[in-house]
Amino acid sequence: MPAALPGQSVQSNSPSYITVQVRANRRGVFFFQFNKILAVPSTCSQVFEARYPTAFPLPLKMLRDHLRIVYLHGFASSPASRKANFFLGCLEAAGQHVHVPDLEQGDFEHLTISRQLSVLEEIACGEPVILIGSSMGGYLAALYAARHPEVDRLILLAPAFGLYQLWVEQLGPERIAEWKRNGTRLFFHYAAQRELPLGYQLLEDASRFEPFPDVHQPVLIFHGTEDSTVPVQQSLAFVQAHPNALLLQMKSGHELTDVLPTIWEESRIFLIESVALNDGGARL
């Protein structure tokens, strides 16, 4: 995998891991052992070493002393999603407590962007946080970070930048008009495993938000090159305007579930090295 600088993107064809073991060395530093090893050096390591060769990574377990981690699930999903559980398992194995809120609050029909941001506001409490978001959850994380400089950094999985525009383009004018006329429209809900009604207020509310939030914190983005739900071009447009962001293009679709081990390895390095940068006064 070629090295990339923040604001650039690279493609990853790294082999997937199958099992993860959490161990600690004699200094108490947690590390992860897999039954397969990446065939190439980590992209995040290459970026970090190129920019900050004198910094040193701190133990991942030190994050829990001063930062909370919040995972934001995607549209028509839930805290029980596969990606949420994957990150929850990896981070809790490393001694981290992870908040995974139900962004719908049990009411999918009246879902809005504003209401989901309010849920995050209540959890974050204006304190420094690390945000991990998938699809719509990634877009929410970026919106929140743009309004809250205390957010430390973000990991985004196929973030739905330009959410309103994407929905308008994908549904088309006739279905949009029908949705508005009827007040609700059926959408398949992955957690409920059935179609559920969703009010038109989601689209109205989404139209009030900027498509590409102006985030200044370090951002690591994973996006599938075969994503037909949120095209990778959305993330490419974001990183081109944000030198603080790094995009890793994966040979995968929107769900990214077939490349989760590689995503975790890159995320782990990003989390550790960002802590070192915060303590040293420099940031990726």
VOGU-3710 file (C-alpha; in Angstrom, 3 decimals, decimal comma):
1> mpaalpgqsv> 0,000/0,000/0,000  1,560/3,358/-0,959  2,025/6,026/1,684  -0,399/8,956/1,646  -0,538/12,311/3,330  -3,640/13,646/5,087  -5,994/15,087/2,530  -5,040/12,352/0,089  -6,458/8,899/-0,461  -5,062/5,449/-1,075
11> qsnspsyitv> -6,517/2,100/-1,986  -6,112/-0,918/0,257  -6,085/-4,540/-0,813  -4,648/-5,764/2,468  -5,606/-9,307/3,522  -8,283/-9,665/6,173  -7,585/-10,966/9,651  -9,646/-13,771/11,118  -9,012/-13,719/14,875  -7,831/-11,050/17,288
21> qvranrrgvf> -5,942/-11,548/20,541  -5,330/-8,702/22,967  -2,061/-8,942/24,897  0,159/-6,636/26,934  3,921/-6,367/26,858  6,101/-5,951/29,942  5,417/-2,207/30,028  1,671/-2,787/30,090  1,139/-1,534/26,552  -1,732/-3,282/24,808
31> ffqfnkilav> -1,211/-4,643/21,342  -3,170/-6,909/19,018  -2,035/-10,194/17,571  -3,747/-11,601/14,489  -3,434/-14,966/12,831  -2,493/-13,147/9,619  -0,149/-10,228/9,173  -0,598/-7,322/6,814  1,497/-7,870/3,707  2,324/-4,152/3,636
41> pstcsqvfea> 3,009/-1,542/6,317  0,034/0,303/7,733  -0,925/3,401/5,787  -1,528/5,307/9,008  1,951/4,354/10,228  3,509/5,657/7,036  1,613/8,946/7,255  2,430/9,368/10,929  6,121/8,540/10,625  6,532/10,840/7,646
51> ryptafplpl> 5,078/13,838/9,472  6,056/13,234/13,100  9,109/10,930/13,234  10,020/11,865/16,833  6,624/11,242/18,438  5,935/7,955/20,175  2,616/6,116/20,514  0,957/5,911/23,911  -0,895/2,828/25,167  -4,438/2,578/23,850
61> kmlrdhlriv> -5,583/1,950/27,414  -4,609/5,521/28,319  -7,497/6,844/26,222  -9,969/5,890/28,929  -8,450/8,329/31,394  -9,576/11,452/29,551  -11,557/10,628/26,421  -14,842/8,873/25,811  -15,600/7,053/22,578  -19,018/7,219/20,898
71> ylhgfasspa> -20,081/4,975/18,009  -22,909/6,281/15,781  -24,823/3,689/13,769  -26,214/4,254/10,306  -29,667/4,815/8,839  -32,307/2,170/9,625  -29,802/0,390/11,830  -29,264/0,063/15,581  -26,629/-0,248/18,332  -26,702/-3,995/17,649
81> srkanfflgc> -25,307/-3,640/14,128  -22,397/-5,803/13,070  -19,968/-2,873/12,752  -21,036/-1,428/16,112  -20,452/-4,776/17,804  -17,118/-5,205/16,052  -15,755/-1,861/17,262  -17,312/-2,388/20,679  -15,558/-5,737/21,041  -12,172/-4,498/19,851
91> leaagqhvhv> -12,198/-1,355/21,973  -13,542/-2,966/25,134  -10,911/-5,693/24,788  -8,386/-2,860/24,910  -9,914/-1,499/28,094  -12,090/1,211/26,536  -15,700/1,970/27,383  -17,710/2,739/24,255  -21,077/4,513/24,112  -23,336/3,197/21,341
101> pdleqgdfeh> -26,573/5,195/21,542  -29,823/4,352/19,807  -30,009/7,374/17,519  -33,653/6,625/16,709  -34,658/6,550/20,385  -37,188/3,859/19,505  -39,035/6,128/17,064  -37,906/5,549/13,470  -40,973/7,213/11,982  -40,140/10,653/13,378
111> ltisrqlsvl> -36,390/10,492/12,788  -34,528/13,728/11,923  -30,910/14,830/11,695  -31,537/17,439/14,393  -32,981/14,892/16,814  -30,041/12,545/16,313  -27,610/15,396/16,961  -29,508/16,101/20,186  -28,961/12,491/21,279  -25,237/12,923/20,683
121> eeiacgepvi> -25,252/16,264/22,532  -26,683/14,569/25,621  -24,036/11,849/25,567  -21,024/14,041/24,803  -22,004/16,714/27,365  -19,670/19,220/25,725  -16,616/17,147/26,702  -13,772/15,847/24,490  -14,884/12,731/22,613  -13,749/10,414/19,859
131> ligssmggyl> -16,499/9,841/17,314  -16,838/6,749/15,140  -19,693/6,864/12,651  -21,073/4,671/9,893  -22,950/6,035/6,855  -25,534/8,515/8,184  -23,797/8,163/11,551  -20,573/9,282/9,893  -22,303/12,352/8,489  -23,740/13,093/11,944
141> aalyaarhpe> -20,269/12,772/13,488  -18,884/15,298/11,005  -21,786/17,713/11,594  -21,270/17,507/15,347  -17,481/17,906/15,130  -17,840/20,988/12,930  -19,894/22,599/15,700  -17,877/21,279/18,652  -14,122/21,927/18,614  -13,725/19,799/21,741
151> vdrlillapa> -14,213/16,678/19,595  -10,789/15,040/19,488  -10,889/13,067/16,228  -13,181/11,045/13,987  -13,250/7,661/12,288  -15,851/7,563/9,525  -17,086/4,495/7,648  -18,659/5,289/4,265  -19,916/8,636/5,606  -23,053/9,923/3,901
161> fglyqlwveq> -21,732/13,369/2,994  -24,299/15,315/0,992  -27,087/13,248/2,532  -29,958/15,406/1,308  -28,633/15,615/-2,238  -27,998/11,866/-2,355  -31,564/11,069/-1,320  -33,057/13,509/-3,812  -30,963/12,054/-6,636  -31,564/8,415/-5,733
171> lgperiaewk> -35,310/8,665/-5,077  -36,101/11,020/-7,941  -38,715/13,797/-8,109  -41,767/11,533/-8,410  -41,042/9,467/-5,321  -39,980/12,564/-3,385  -43,294/14,237/-4,275  -45,234/11,111/-3,297  -43,395/10,914/0,031  -44,192/14,548/0,764
181> rngtrlffhy> -47,837/14,106/-0,265  -48,373/10,967/1,841  -46,344/12,182/4,803  -44,551/8,859/5,226  -42,723/6,316/3,080  -41,788/2,709/3,774  -38,091/1,886/4,184  -36,535/-1,460/5,004  -35,195/-1,341/8,548  -32,189/-3,625/8,969
191> aaqrelplgy> -32,544/-3,996/12,728  -36,283/-4,711/12,594  -35,864/-6,818/9,436  -39,033/-5,380/7,925  -40,323/-2,241/6,266  -41,213/0,637/8,578  -42,784/4,037/7,826  -40,554/7,102/7,899  -41,876/10,658/7,946  -40,985/13,231/5,313
201> qlledasrfe> -39,638/15,455/8,092  -36,276/13,654/7,809  -35,716/14,971/4,286  -36,975/18,456/5,183  -34,681/18,626/8,177  -31,678/17,217/6,261  -32,014/19,998/3,663  -31,051/22,545/6,346  -27,591/21,054/6,915  -24,421/21,592/4,918
211> pfpdvhqpvl> -23,420/18,645/2,691  -19,731/18,740/3,686  -19,238/19,887/7,295  -16,136/22,002/7,887  -14,306/19,671/10,258  -10,893/20,737/11,568  -10,079/17,703/13,738  -8,082/14,713/12,454  -10,341/12,461/10,365  -9,751/8,912/9,142
221> ifhgtedstv> -12,245/7,752/6,494  -12,844/4,273/5,099  -14,924/4,030/1,948  -15,631/1,168/-0,439  -14,807/1,678/-4,096  -17,853/-0,467/-4,954  -20,272/1,484/-2,728  -23,516/2,039/-4,659  -25,361/3,652/-1,728  -22,917/6,470/-0,943
231> pvqqslafvq> -20,426/6,776/-3,811  -16,783/7,077/-2,787  -16,715/10,375/-4,669  -18,473/11,923/-1,654  -15,499/11,159/0,575  -13,033/12,144/-2,136  -14,680/15,568/-2,340  -14,444/15,927/1,440  -10,734/15,083/1,733  -9,850/17,351/-1,176
241> ahpnalllqm> -11,169/20,270/0,872  -9,817/19,044/4,232  -6,051/18,469/4,573  -6,718/17,106/8,076  -8,505/14,075/6,589  -7,154/10,799/5,246  -9,267/8,547/3,017  -8,531/4,841/2,679  -10,379/3,362/-0,285  -11,269/-0,289/0,288
251> ksgheltdvl> -12,223/-2,870/-2,305  -15,665/-3,332/-0,774  -19,253/-2,087/-0,827  -21,218/0,169/1,499  -21,352/-2,191/4,463  -17,549/-2,720/4,638  -18,131/-5,811/6,782  -15,739/-7,903/4,693  -12,808/-5,600/5,506  -13,488/-4,902/9,189
261> ptiweesrif> -10,230/-6,412/10,500  -8,152/-4,176/8,251  -10,312/-1,209/9,253  -9,671/-1,981/12,915  -5,901/-2,220/12,468  -5,779/1,174/10,755  -8,180/2,658/13,334  -6,137/1,316/16,252  -3,005/3,020/14,935  -4,909/6,237/14,274
271> liesvalndg> -6,233/6,252/17,858  -2,861/5,577/19,479  -0,895/8,022/17,378  -3,474/10,766/17,753  -3,093/10,504/21,529  0,655/10,938/21,156  0,111/13,972/18,949  -2,269/15,545/21,435  0,230/15,171/24,270  3,094/16,444/22,141
281> garl> 1,282/19,524/20,902  1,257/18,512/17,234  -1,646/16,958/15,419  -2,138/14,842/12,327
//
